C-alpha cells in the first residue's frame, strides 16, 4: 500500500527537475543580460571616442544600442516570469512533500495496525478457550 507515497515521491522528483531547469534558465537569462550591459558599456565608450576614430559609424552604434535595449527589456520580462514560475514550483514542491509525508505516515500506521492485529490474533490462538472471533472490536484496527 505504499503506492500513494511512491506516487508523491515521483511527482516531487519531477517538480524538482522542473525547478532546476527553470533556475538554470533564469541564470542563463541573467548572464545574457550582463553580456548586453557589458556590450552597451563598450559601445558607449566607442561613441565617446568617436571623434578620435574615423571608422566607427555612429548610426550603426545607435541601432545596436537600440536593439540591445529591446533585448534587455525582453530578458528582464523573461527573468520576472521565470522567477514567478519558480516560486509556483517551490510551492508545489512544499505541498507534495507534505502530502508524501502524510501518506507515508498513514501507510505506516496502517501497517502497524495490521501487525498489531495479527499479533493479537496469534496470541488469542495460543489460548484454546479464546477464538479470534472473540477479539474485542476496540482491538480491531480496521476502523482507522
LINJOZI-V524407 format. One record per residue. N is the residue number from 0. RES is the residue in one small letter. PHI is phi in whole degrees, -180 to 180 (999 if undefined). PSI is psi in whole degrees, 0 to 359 (* if undefined). Layout:
N | RES | PHI | PSI
N | RES | PHI | PSI
This chain:
0 | x | 999 | 19
1 | x | -87 | 12
2 | x | -65 | 323
3 | x | -67 | 315
4 | x | -69 | 326
5 | x | -64 | 322
6 | x | -63 | 315
7 | x | -66 | 325
8 | x | -64 | 317
9 | x | -63 | 316
10 | x | -62 | 321
11 | x | -65 | 320
12 | x | -62 | 318
13 | x | -63 | 315
14 | x | -63 | 323
15 | x | -66 | 322
16 | x | -64 | 318
17 | x | -64 | 319
18 | x | -61 | 316
19 | x | -65 | 319
20 | x | -62 | 314
21 | x | -64 | 322
22 | x | -63 | 318
23 | x | -65 | 319
24 | x | -62 | 320
25 | x | -64 | 316
26 | x | -63 | 320
27 | x | -64 | 319
28 | x | -65 | 321
29 | x | -65 | 321
30 | x | -65 | 319
31 | x | -62 | 320
32 | x | -64 | 318
33 | x | -64 | 320
34 | x | -62 | 317
35 | x | -64 | 318
36 | x | -63 | 319
37 | x | -64 | 319
38 | x | -64 | 319
39 | x | -61 | 318
40 | x | -62 | 319
41 | x | -65 | 316
42 | x | -66 | 321
43 | x | -64 | 321
44 | x | -64 | 321
45 | x | -65 | 321
46 | x | -66 | 324
47 | x | -67 | 327
48 | x | -92 | 11
49 | x | -59 | 326
50 | x | -70 | 337
51 | x | -86 | 331
52 | x | -107 | 127
53 | x | -86 | 336
54 | x | -86 | 0
55 | x | -91 | 128
56 | x | -96 | 117
57 | x | -67 | 331
58 | x | -66 | 316
59 | x | -64 | 321
60 | x | -64 | 319
61 | x | -65 | 319
62 | x | -62 | 317
63 | x | -65 | 319
64 | x | -63 | 320
65 | x | -65 | 317
66 | x | -63 | 320
67 | x | -64 | 321
68 | x | -62 | 317
69 | x | -63 | 313
70 | x | -64 | 325
71 | x | -65 | 317
72 | x | -66 | 323
73 | x | -64 | 316
74 | x | -65 | 321
75 | x | -64 | 319
76 | x | -65 | 321
77 | x | -64 | 320
78 | x | -65 | 316
79 | x | -62 | 315
80 | x | -63 | 318
81 | x | -64 | 321
82 | x | -66 | 319
83 | x | -63 | 317
84 | x | -64 | 321
85 | x | -64 | 320
86 | x | -66 | 320
87 | x | -63 | 318
88 | x | -66 | 320
89 | x | -62 | 321
90 | x | -63 | 317
91 | x | -63 | 320
92 | x | -62 | 317
93 | x | -63 | 317
94 | x | -63 | 316
95 | x | -65 | 323
96 | x | -62 | 315
97 | x | -64 | 317
98 | x | -65 | 321
99 | x | -66 | 318
100 | x | -63 | 317
101 | x | -64 | 316
102 | x | -64 | 319
103 | x | -66 | 320
104 | x | -63 | 315
105 | x | -64 | 320
106 | x | -66 | 320
107 | x | -66 | 320
108 | x | -63 | 318
109 | x | -65 | 318
110 | x | -64 | 318
111 | x | -65 | 318
112 | x | -63 | 318
113 | x | -64 | 316
114 | x | -64 | 319
115 | x | -67 | 320
116 | x | -65 | 319
117 | x | -64 | 322
118 | x | -64 | 315
119 | x | -64 | 319
120 | x | -63 | 319
121 | x | -66 | 321
122 | x | -66 | 322
123 | x | -70 | 329
124 | x | -72 | 335
125 | x | -70 | 336
126 | x | -97 | 119
127 | x | -65 | 332
128 | x | -82 | 347
129 | x | -109 | 129
130 | x | -107 | 159
131 | x | -66 | 338
132 | x | -73 | 345
133 | x | -93 | 11
134 | x | -69 | 126
135 | x | -60 | 148
136 | x | -62 | 329
137 | x | -67 | 340
138 | x | -93 | 351
139 | x | -86 | 135
140 | x | -108 | 17
141 | x | -73 | 341
142 | x | -83 | 5
143 | x | -64 | *
